[in-house]
């Protein structure tokens, strides 16, 4: 028979997966002999079973719960549901990963009116008894029956007003008795039934509510944001009550062994006298700092300090603890590794190493790589954000905080920025021609597009805050305005974006700048020692490349050459090439671009200081480069000696029904070999120049995109080699270079053994590989993915976190087929997944040589790679 329920005395800290974080720590504290009110944990497996049984607690689980209640009665010397000697309990959730605020606590369970009268008489403290009951009715109604707590809060406020008092603690026993009656009447009016009086019914209702909470909307969103699988389930902890609301010798509090904001090694926390549970964090009354407890109850304070030191030494990490004092007796209700800011996390990890508490490997493992984002980008001022009203939430596409005036076109963004105005660019979606406006903007907001849309990818590369796919926006581009919620934004109106959460606010919110401490360098140094994977960057400009080098990049894994075509007036030459009628005309237009593209590559090589640079040939379909404005079309017509109608006809001819699977990537070179020749010349000439002028050992890696057939690859490779050798021979130098391919079509994985015979490297372009494997458009998937999450088809966005089962199998297949036929082949990944920690771990597991991430995600990838190596070595 499966064991579904464990007494605290039966578990320990190693049983986190089964007992959840709270349950395993309560068991561990019991084992350590600390004062813990005893109880039992209903396991995470029971939660999973509850859902499998159609949201019912089956008889076997129910029997074990009631058996555990009996054991708890024996420990307490009280009886659950008894009117004479009642046992009261609390019910709390506890998943294996901390999910703050996902499920509220229920206290004082087991009370009814008869029991209240008994405990009031026995304790000689009727105010306490009725306070417990009114709290229980409110919590049970809110958490179990989902009657909003605001109805009860309104009744409390009305009562305090009538009695002429300001604090809950000023209400008398009779007031609280009357309030309890009002609460029950409110319950009946909302639900049409009496408030339950049977303790067993109350307990089962509460346990089911915890299980239900695992699948509520806020829990699902939190899990998706924090990589917590739905299959884990939550545990339920049922624990004897300790009462902090018995008067001036009782209280409740929360404390941390170190400062969770700064990491400073000092006990900090807050407590309230004559209070219960959530009062400290609910903000109903202003709590006192923990140091004040020493004056009020010195013996209790000393015992508490001793326990905090014991816990930190035991867990070897900063602890977040909850405690209750019942008539000068201290009880520990929870301990866990405390949540902390990224800055505090780095300091605590370094300090624990310096204090001899942990080794450097453990320090590296302690840091959540995703939290490093907050160190590298500006954030909103915490106080200012509390007062701001959130209007909507899109995808958190690129982290950081931004405020500015709304503009609707890239040209306006550039123009306003030149006048010293801070702007936020708001678009239906962005395209490559918006690049200069995106650079000028503080932040970017799009109505359409997912985590790998153009806006998201480019913004992450530039380190610019971006919220994408906010489909609730009603856009009116023609009149330069949009509506979000009940607010209409026009050009010049202030708006604020949080790219770390996807939240959008009206008005300008104060930001605080990014701040990197010496602890960051220490942790990164240790991470670099432990990791096996190399970390490169996706960078298209010298400034992005330099920034990435400063953040530890060991090369460029992807330079997208198409972004270079939008700089200055080179777009004009490229448009001339597109609209040319003959090879000669095309070559003449490309000749204008060659020197500027060569100059770009020279700067990239210099910025990377001899580290590898992988340059991808032109990838997007040509229609992305043609003009859309009448003035630009006229300008192109004049340059080409054509009419406006002829140019419009050419533009119309470039239209494709499915451009992502159309005339792009290596297919462009097959049609227009002169594009590949020009790009090869620029790459090789730049390398020759830099090698001559700087003595840097430059070895370009030329990447041919969107290959699905080996003959296709060979066709382009032959052009590259012929052109490269011609340039090298002309310059009379020795220059090594490589020609590889971006693996982004499933067929390339299926035929990797054939391609490997010709290629020098494989680099997985997992944005397109995911798109082609699922058959999803990465720009449109956001429109229906929420339905997939709700239906539990998907737990996460496969464009943000690598699909290891499907796309991962194709990657493994490409490695397994490619390696045996070419042992010199090297492998990398340059999709957006290269900066996602769980995806980096997968890349380590399958044996890639490097991951490549946008510049600001390089530290995340370095840390994740180290953690993957440490985990694999255990």
Secondary structure, 3 states (H helix, E strand, C coil): CCCCEEEHHHCCHHHHHHHHHHHHHHHHHHHCCCCCCCEEEECHHHHHHHHHCCCCCCHHHHHHHHHHHHHHHHHHCCEECCCCCEECEEEEEEECCCCCCCCCCEEEECCCHHHHHHHHHHHCCHHHHHHHHHHHHHHHHHHHCCCCHHHHHHHHHHHHHHHCCCCHHHCCHHHHHHHHHHHHHHHHHHHCCCCCCCHHHHHHHHHHHHHHHCCCHHHHHHHHHCCCCHHHCEEEEEEECCCCCCCCCCEEEEEECCCCCCCCCCCEEEEEECCCCCHHHHCCCCCEEHHHHHHHCHHHHHHHHHHHHHHHHHHCCCEEEEEEEECCEEEEEEEEECCCCHHHHHHHHHHHHHCCCCCHHHHHHHCCHHHHHHHHCCEECHHHHHHCCEEEECEEEECCEEEEEEECCHHHHHHHHHCCCCEEEEECCCCHHHHHHHHHCCEEEECCCCCCCHHHHHHHHHCCEEEECCCCCEEECCCCEEEECCEEEECCCEEEEECCCCEEEECCCCEECCCCCHHHHHHHHHHHHHCCCEEEEECCCHHHHHHHHHCCCCEEEEEEHHHHHHCCCHHHHHHHHHCCCCHHHHHHHHHHHHHHHHHHHHHHHHHHCCCEEEEECCCCCHHHHCCCCHHHHHHHHHHHCCCHHHHHHHHHHCCCCCHHHCCCCHHHHHHCHHHHHHHHHHHHHHHHHHHHHHCCCCCEEEEECCCCCHHHHHHHHHHHHHHHHHHHHHHCCCCCCEEEEEECCHHHHHCHHHHHCCCCEEEECHHHHHHHHHCCCCCCCHHHHHHHHHCCCCCCCCCCCCCCCCHHHHHHHHHHHHHHHCCCCEEEECCHHHHCHHHHHHHHHHCCCEEEEEHHHHHHHHHHHHHHHHHHHC
